Amino acid sequence: MAVATIYTLLKSISGKGDNAIGVAQITPHQWTLIGIGFAVSFLVGYASVAWFMAWVRRRGFVPFAVYRIALGIAVLAFAGKLAAG
């Protein structure tokens, strides 16, 4: 993921990507904001996965599976109501 993100960013900066930002000048402040956003996203993602793995180790996958099945049924029921009328 990191390599793909860096590759896309470099293409964008050079003006050859789908979202060419090479024509717009990015200020050092904007680079700082991008860096902070990247670091915060990484830390929150890492913490979320670490918390979930610890939760699964303590309780197993059964509560998670029940939750996902119940949520899936609720979403399908809601989508059925939207489609019907």
C-alpha positions in Angstrom: 0.0 0.0 0.0 2.8 2.4 0.9 4.6 1.8 -2.4 1.4 2.2 -4.4 0.6 5.4 -2.6 4.1 6.9 -3.1 4.0 5.9 -6.8 0.6 7.6 -7.3 1.8 10.6 -5.4 4.9 10.9 -7.6 2.8 10.5 -10.7 0.5 13.2 -9.5 3.3 15.6 -8.7 4.9 15.1 -12.1 1.5 15.9 -13.7 1.1 12.5 -15.4 -1.4 10.9 -13.0 -5.2 11.0 -13.0 -5.2 13.7 -10.4 -2.3 15.9 -11.6 -1.3 18.2 -8.8 2.1 18.9 -10.4 0.7 22.1 -11.9 -0.4 23.4 -8.5 2.4 24.5 -6.2 2.2 22.7 -2.9 3.6 24.8 -0.1 5.7 23.4 2.8 2.7 24.0 5.1 0.6 21.7 2.8 3.3 19.0 2.8 3.3 19.2 6.6 -0.5 18.7 6.6 -0.2 15.7 4.3 2.6 14.2 6.5 0.5 14.8 9.7 -2.5 13.2 8.0 -0.5 10.2 6.9 1.0 9.7 10.4 -2.3 10.1 12.2 -4.0 7.7 9.7 -1.3 5.1 10.2 -1.4 5.3 14.0 -5.2 5.1 14.2 -5.2 2.2 11.7 -2.5 0.3 13.6 -4.2 0.9 16.9 -7.6 -0.3 15.5 -6.1 -3.5 14.2 -4.1 -4.1 17.3 -7.2 -3.6 19.5 -9.4 -5.8 17.3 -6.8 -8.6 17.3 -6.5 -8.4 21.1 -10.3 -8.5 21.4 -10.5 -11.6 19.1 -7.8 -13.4 21.1 -9.8 -12.9 24.3 -13.3 -13.6 23.0 -12.9 -15.4 19.7 -14.6 -14.8 16.4 -18.1 -16.0 17.4 -19.4 -12.6 18.8 -17.9 -10.8 15.8 -19.5 -13.3 13.4 -22.9 -13.0 15.1 -22.6 -9.2 14.9 -21.7 -9.3 11.2 -24.6 -11.7 10.4 -27.1 -9.6 12.3 -25.9 -6.4 10.6 -26.0 -8.1 7.2 -29.6 -9.2 7.8 -30.5 -5.6 8.9 -28.9 -4.1 5.8 -30.6 -6.5 3.5 -34.0 -5.8 5.1 -33.4 -2.1 4.8 -32.3 -2.4 1.2 -35.4 -4.6 0.5 -37.7 -1.9 1.9 -36.0 0.8 -0.2 -36.3 -1.4 -3.4 -40.0 -2.2 -2.7 -41.1 1.3 -2.3 
